[in-house]
């Protein structure tokens, strides 16, 4: 793997308390909340070289299909990166876990066949810049697979999301912003939207600001606009 020197600190993000919480909560959500099935759907039929943005504790790694030749997994938070590195050793495809931030990916342009953004675009500090970087590192025609929190369609929950984002939610949940519109942001970054579907997590019971999600695919155009 060839990395590009982007002159970033090795720990661009530091959320040790949230990292410990997320490490436990995400495993429970996978096992009892059905999130593992969404990860499987997200990564189905991928092939070639893949870059994963914000790998967390590496729960996606077990779901990459055998046709994937390499996964370069970036995780800026040290505690989560250590957990991801351990998960990478157990994966059935080659996984290289490295430090890095979405806004300055330390890899060469047009080096990957696909990019994966899984519950991470809500936390990046500069969403347009992060998506521009993802577009840069994808080859023409390369796919962006996304599974993200999103703005609710209902007024009441959307209002609650905006209030949460302005107050304690980002502080408590590692910089997460629940009222972002990932579909609009992905299109604005120059991607072509493919198929996608909206989800609610959990499917039943009380909703939280992070319940509305969207899962789908977008592509980097072959032609330069």
Buried (B, 14 or more C-beta within 10 A) or exposed (E): EEBEEBEBEEEBBEBEEBBEBBBEEBBEBBEEBEBBEBBBBBBEEBBBBBBBBBBBBBBBBBBBEEEBEBBBBBBBBBBBBBBBBEBBEEBEBBBEBBBBBBBBBBBEEEBBBBBBBBBBBBBBEEBEBBBBBBBBBBBEEBBBBBBBBBBBEEEEBBEBBBBBBEEEBBEEBBBBBBBBBBBEBBBEBBBBBEEBEEBEBBEEEEBBBBBBBBBBBBBBEEEEE
